[in-house]
Amino acid sequence: MAMAASDIEALIKAALPDAAITVEDLAGDGDHYAATVVSAAFRGLSRVRQHQIVYAALQGRMGGALHALALQTSAPD
């Protein structure tokens, strides 16, 4: 049930079209990723809310096709 980094990026990009996204497969197994997402949509939002937006973009795949995601989010400078 592994997931490709490009699929993760595409799901996030669909929800946040302006986002600059980097996704790294941490273990080489398609289950453990780190992602950095920078979007103007995050401006003024708490870090928790920013993460909630990204998790919603993944459409329920967390805990299934995607086992772990270390997430860093921010608004552009």
C-alpha positions as CSV (number, residue, x, y, z in Angstrom):
1,M,0.0,0.0,0.0
2,A,3.0,2.3,-0.5
3,M,2.5,5.8,-1.9
4,A,4.7,7.7,-4.3
5,A,6.2,11.1,-3.3
6,S,4.7,12.5,-6.6
7,D,1.2,11.4,-5.5
8,I,1.6,13.1,-2.2
9,E,2.8,16.3,-3.9
10,A,-0.1,16.2,-6.4
11,L,-2.7,15.8,-3.7
12,I,-1.3,18.8,-1.7
13,K,-0.9,20.9,-4.9
14,A,-4.6,20.2,-5.8
15,A,-5.6,21.7,-2.5
16,L,-3.0,24.5,-2.3
17,P,-2.2,25.4,-5.9
18,D,0.3,28.1,-4.9
19,A,2.3,25.9,-2.6
20,A,6.0,25.2,-2.9
21,I,6.3,21.5,-1.9
22,T,9.2,19.2,-1.3
23,V,8.6,15.5,-0.4
24,E,11.4,13.1,0.7
25,D,11.0,9.4,1.2
26,L,12.8,8.9,4.5
27,A,13.1,5.1,4.5
28,G,12.9,4.2,0.8
29,D,9.7,2.2,1.5
30,G,7.0,4.5,0.2
31,D,5.5,4.7,3.7
32,H,7.6,7.2,5.7
33,Y,7.9,10.7,4.2
34,A,9.0,14.2,5.2
35,A,7.3,17.1,3.5
36,T,7.8,20.9,3.5
37,V,4.9,22.9,2.3
38,V,5.0,26.7,1.9
39,S,1.8,28.5,1.0
40,A,0.3,31.9,1.3
41,A,-2.9,30.2,2.4
42,F,-1.1,29.5,5.7
43,R,-0.6,33.2,6.5
44,G,-2.1,34.0,9.9
45,L,-3.0,30.4,10.7
46,S,-1.6,28.4,13.6
47,R,0.8,25.6,12.9
48,V,-1.9,23.1,13.9
49,R,-4.4,24.5,11.4
50,Q,-1.8,24.5,8.7
51,H,-1.1,20.8,9.3
52,Q,-4.9,20.1,9.3
53,I,-5.2,21.6,5.9
54,V,-2.4,19.4,4.5
55,Y,-3.8,16.3,6.1
56,A,-7.2,17.1,4.6
57,A,-5.6,17.4,1.2
58,L,-4.3,13.8,1.6
59,Q,-7.9,12.7,1.5
60,G,-7.8,10.1,4.3
61,R,-4.6,8.4,3.1
62,M,-2.8,9.0,6.4
63,G,-2.7,5.8,8.4
64,G,-3.5,3.7,5.3
65,A,-1.5,4.2,2.1
66,L,0.7,6.7,3.9
67,H,2.0,5.5,7.2
68,A,4.0,8.5,8.4
69,L,4.5,12.1,7.3
70,A,6.9,14.5,9.1
71,L,5.4,17.8,8.2
72,Q,6.8,21.3,8.1
73,T,4.5,24.1,7.0
74,S,4.9,27.9,6.7
75,A,3.7,31.0,4.8
76,P,6.3,32.6,2.4
77,D,8.4,35.4,3.8
